[in-house]
Amino acid sequence: MPWWIILVAIFSYAANAQTRAYHRVERLMGCRFDFTVVADDAPAGERYLDLAVGEVRRIERLISSWDPASQTSTVNQAAGKGPVVVDHELFDLIERANAISRLTDGAFDISYASVDSLWQFDGSMTSLPDSAAVQASVARVGYRRLRLDSAAASVFLPERGMKIGFGAIGKGYAADRARALLEAAGVTAGIINASGDLTAWGRQPDGQDWRVAITNPLNRARAFAWLPVVDGAVVTSGSYEKFATFDGVRYAHIIDPRTGYPGTGIVSATVLAPRAELADALATAVFVMGVDVGLHFINQLPGVELVIVDRENQVHTTDGITLEKPRSDH
């Protein structure tokens, strides 16, 4: 998810001479992270930012499938061979991911990773992948096939070539964990934006809510609407930077794990939920479900809302959301 999917309105001016917002940008987990904390002075602000960055780096070392030393890579390397005992933190994340897979009927599935290698969205693809290769890759996908032993905290992928990956939930989880660490340290307000996976708590130094913009995919400098974020998360899955076009059809980088093919009908899906981890997974699921199914699905979930921009640049929302029109000063 490109960082500009969600534009964050961060006002760093202070309500008094001491309290203000402190900001830092880091490249972590292969993407841009924007950290903002409200603190009484610069040393405290920098200390809190260090805490948040350190926590995301810790999680990256645990869950990254690109790091051969991570526990996730160890699980993938042992596919078809035997179970791997992992930290309870990773085991619990996998269990929660599987619960979302059941909820979405497999539209979200961390075992999708074996399909990823067939699709390249960097401009190098000159044709669609071979359909037989797509079918073969999908045969290795399926959250129901993961063998999880809660007593031993072990994970077993029963077939060689199976892989798990956290690209559709990991940044949201990392944002949640960094926020929890900051709150435990006494930070009463802040915002963490992991390239479109955003969580916020408290209020800006001037007492206003944090606000995010739903951007126009055809003109990313303009916003469709603004949303206040009060102790919650907003996550957008979008296709406007990473996609491929064949025979006039635009294929997003978000792949349906049930078919092996990318979604085609949605340009962006923005989910509001209590936690970024949940919003991250649901935004991905909605993207492959499509407009009608996605709206109906999210309307059944208490405390969760959805904004979709379709390929005709039309905006669709769930029943419980009201979009705030952009003001001229934005």
C-alpha positions in Angstrom: 0.0 0.0 0.0 1.6 3.3 -1.0 2.0 5.8 1.8 -0.1 8.4 0.1 -3.3 6.2 0.0 -4.3 8.0 3.2 -3.3 11.6 3.7 -3.0 12.3 7.4 -3.9 15.7 8.7 -1.2 16.3 11.4 -1.2 19.7 12.9 2.0 20.1 15.0 1.2 23.4 16.6 0.6 23.3 20.3 -2.2 24.2 22.6 0.4 25.5 25.1 4.1 26.2 25.1 5.1 22.7 26.1 2.9 20.1 24.7 3.2 19.5 20.9 3.4 16.7 18.4 6.7 15.1 17.4 7.0 13.3 14.1 9.4 10.8 12.5 9.4 8.9 9.2 11.2 5.6 8.8 11.4 2.9 6.2 10.4 -0.3 7.9 8.9 -3.6 6.8 9.6 -2.6 3.2 7.4 0.6 3.4 7.1 4.0 4.9 6.1 4.4 8.5 5.0 7.8 9.8 5.1 8.1 13.6 3.5 11.0 15.5 3.4 11.3 19.3 2.2 14.1 21.6 4.7 14.9 24.3 5.6 17.6 26.8 9.1 18.2 25.4 11.5 17.2 22.6 13.6 14.6 24.7 10.4 12.8 25.7 9.0 12.9 22.2 12.3 11.5 20.7 12.3 8.8 23.4 8.8 7.7 22.6 9.5 7.7 18.8 12.5 5.5 19.5 10.3 3.1 21.4 7.8 2.9 18.5 10.5 2.4 15.8 12.2 -0.3 17.9 8.9 -2.2 18.4 8.2 -2.3 14.6 11.7 -3.5 13.9 11.2 -6.3 16.5 8.0 -7.4 14.8 9.7 -7.3 11.4 12.4 -9.7 12.6 9.7 -12.0 13.9 7.2 -12.1 11.0 9.1 -11.1 7.8 9.1 -13.8 5.1 11.9 -11.9 3.4 14.2 -12.4 6.4 15.7 -15.9 6.2 16.3 -15.8 10.0 12.7 -15.0 10.9 10.4 -17.6 12.5 8.1 -17.2 9.5 10.8 -18.1 7.1 11.7 -21.1 9.3 8.1 -22.3 9.1 8.1 -21.9 5.3 11.4 -23.7 4.9 10.0 -26.7 6.9 6.9 -27.0 4.7 6.3 -30.7 4.0 8.9 -31.7 6.5 7.7 -31.1 10.0 6.2 -28.7 12.6 8.1 -25.6 13.9 7.7 -24.3 17.4 7.3 -20.5 17.3 6.9 -17.7 19.8 3.4 -17.5 21.3 3.1 -14.0 19.8 3.5 -15.4 16.3 1.3 -18.4 17.0 -1.5 -16.2 18.3 -1.2 -13.9 15.2 -1.6 -16.9 12.9 -4.6 -18.1 14.9 -6.2 -14.7 14.6 -5.4 -14.6 10.9 -7.1 -18.0 10.5 -10.2 -16.7 12.3 -10.4 -13.9 9.8 -10.0 -16.4 7.0 -13.0 -18.3 8.3 -15.0 -15.1 8.7 -14.3 -14.0 5.1 -14.7 -17.5 3.6 -11.0 -17.5 2.5 -11.0 -14.1 0.9 -8.2 -13.3 3.3 -5.7 -16.1 3.8 -2.0 -15.9 5.0 -1.2 -19.1 3.0 -1.6 -17.1 -0.2 2.1 -16.5 -0.4 2.8 -19.4 -2.8 0.7 -17.5 -5.5 2.7 -14.3 -5.1 5.7 -15.4 -7.2 3.6 -15.7 -10.4 2.6 -12.0 -10.4 4.9 -9.1 -10.9 3.6 -5.5 -10.7 6.8 -3.7 -11.4 6.2 -3.4 -15.2 8.1 -6.5 -16.1 5.0 -8.7 -16.9 4.2 -8.8 -20.6 1.3 -11.3 -20.3 -1.0 -13.0 -17.8 0.6 -16.0 -16.0 -0.1 -19.4 -17.4 -3.5 -20.6 -16.1 -2.1 -24.0 -15.3 0.6 -22.5 -13.2 -2.0 -20.4 -11.4 -4.1 -23.5 -10.7 -1.1 -25.3 -9.4 -0.2 -22.5 -7.0 -3.7 -22.2 -5.7 -3.6 -26.0 -4.9 -1.0 -25.1 -2.2 -3.2 -22.4 -0.7 -5.7 -23.0 2.1 -5.9 -21.8 5.7 -7.7 -25.0 6.7 -4.6 -27.0 5.8 -2.4 -25.2 8.4 -1.8 -27.5 11.3 -1.6 -25.5 14.5 -0.8 -27.1 17.8 -1.7 -24.7 20.6 -0.2 -26.8 23.4 3.2 -26.9 21.6 2.8 -23.5 19.9 3.9 -25.2 16.7 3.0 -24.6 13.0 3.2 -27.1 10.3 2.6 -26.6 6.5 1.9 -30.1 5.3 2.9 -29.7 1.7 6.2 -28.6 0.1 5.8 -25.3 -1.5 3.3 -24.0 0.9 4.1 -20.6 2.4 2.6 -18.2 4.9 3.1 -14.4 4.6 1.8 -11.4 6.6 1.7 -8.8 3.8 -2.0 -8.3 4.3 -2.0 -8.0 8.1 1.6 -7.5 9.3 1.8 -3.7 9.0 -1.5 -3.3 10.8 -0.3 -5.6 13.6 2.9 -3.7 13.9 1.1 -0.4 14.1 -1.2 -1.8 16.9 1.8 -3.1 18.9 3.7 0.2 18.6 0.7 2.1 19.7 0.2 -0.3 22.7 3.8 0.1 23.8 3.5 3.9 23.6 0.3 4.0 25.6 1.9 1.8 28.2 4.7 4.3 28.4 2.3 7.1 29.1 1.8 8.6 25.6 -1.8 9.9 25.7 -2.1 10.8 22.0 -0.5 9.9 18.8 -0.9 8.5 15.3 1.0 5.7 13.4 0.6 5.4 9.7 2.2 2.3 8.1 1.7 3.2 4.4 -2.0 3.4 4.7 -2.4 1.2 7.8 -3.2 3.8 10.4 -4.1 3.8 14.1 -4.7 6.9 16.2 -5.5 7.6 19.8 -6.2 10.7 21.9 -6.3 14.1 20.2 -4.0 16.7 18.7 -2.3 19.2 21.0 -5.0 21.8 20.2 -7.8 19.4 21.2 -9.0 18.5 17.7 -9.5 15.0 16.5 -7.0 13.4 14.2 -8.4 13.4 10.7 -7.6 11.4 7.6 -8.6 12.0 4.0 -10.1 9.5 1.6 -8.1 10.3 -1.5 -9.3 10.5 -5.1 -7.5 7.7 -7.1 -7.6 9.8 -10.3 -6.1 12.8 -8.5 -4.2 11.9 -5.4 -3.7 15.6 -4.5 -7.4 15.9 -3.8 -9.6 14.2 -1.2 -13.1 12.9 -1.6 -13.8 13.4 2.1 -12.3 13.6 5.5 -12.9 11.3 8.5 -12.2 11.9 12.2 -10.3 9.1 13.9 -10.9 8.8 17.6 -9.2 5.8 19.3 -9.4 3.6 16.2 -7.8 2.5 13.0 -8.3 3.3 9.3 -6.7 1.1 6.6 -6.8 1.4 2.9 -6.0 -1.2 0.3 -5.5 0.4 -3.2 -4.5 -0.5 -6.7 -3.4 2.8 -8.1 0.4 2.3 -7.8 0.9 -1.4 -8.1 -1.1 -3.0 -10.9 -0.9 -4.5 -14.4 -3.1 -4.0 -17.4 -3.9 -6.6 -20.1 -6.5 -6.3 -22.8 -7.9 -3.2 -21.1 -8.4 -4.9 -17.7 -6.6 -3.5 -14.7 -5.3 -6.2 -12.4 -4.5 -5.1 -8.8 -1.6 -6.4 -6.8 -4.1 -7.8 -4.3 -4.7 -11.4 -5.2 -7.7 -13.5 -4.4 -6.2 -16.6 -2.6 -9.2 -18.7 -3.7 -8.6 -18.2 -7.4 -5.0 -17.0 -7.8 -6.0 -14.0 -9.8 -6.0 -10.3 -8.7 -9.1 -8.2 -8.0 -10.4 -6.0 -10.8 -13.5 -4.1 -9.7 -12.3 -1.9 -6.8 -9.7 0.9 -6.9 -9.5 1.4 -3.2 -11.2 0.0 -0.1 -10.9 1.8 3.2 -11.9 0.1 6.4 -12.5 1.7 9.8 -12.2 -0.7 12.8 -11.1 -0.7 16.4 -7.7 -2.2 15.5 -5.4 -1.8 12.5 -4.7 -5.5 12.4 -8.3 -6.3 11.8 -8.8 -3.3 9.4 -5.8 -4.4 7.4 -7.1 -7.9 6.9 -10.6 -6.8 6.1 -9.5 -4.2 3.6 -7.7 -6.9 1.7 -10.7 -9.3 1.9 -13.1 -6.6 0.6 -10.8 -5.8 -2.3 -11.2 -9.3 -3.7 -14.9 -9.7 -2.7 -16.0 -6.8 -4.9 -18.3 -3.8 -4.2 -21.6 -5.5 -3.5 -20.4 -8.4 -1.5 -17.9 -6.3 0.4 -20.5 -3.7 1.5 -22.9 -6.4 2.6 -20.2 -8.2 4.5 -18.9 -5.2 6.4 -22.5 -4.1 7.2 -22.8 -7.2 9.3 -19.8 -6.4 11.5 -20.4 -4.2 14.5 -17.9 -1.4 14.9 -16.6 -1.7 11.4 -17.3 0.6 8.4 -16.2 0.7 4.8 -15.6 3.2 2.0 -15.1 1.8 -1.5 -14.0 3.7 -4.7 -14.8 1.5 -7.7 -13.2 1.5 -11.1 -15.7 4.1 -12.3 -14.4 6.4 -9.5 -17.7 6.1 -7.7 -17.8 6.2 -3.9 -19.7 3.5 -1.9 -20.1 3.4 1.9 -21.6 1.1 4.5 -24.7 2.2 6.4 -23.0 3.7 9.5 -20.6 6.1 8.0 -20.9 9.8 7.1 -18.2 11.3 5.0 -17.2 14.9 5.8 -16.8 17.0 2.6 -13.3 18.5 2.1 -12.9 22.1 3.2 -11.2 24.7 1.1 -8.3 24.9 3.5 -7.3 21.4 2.7 
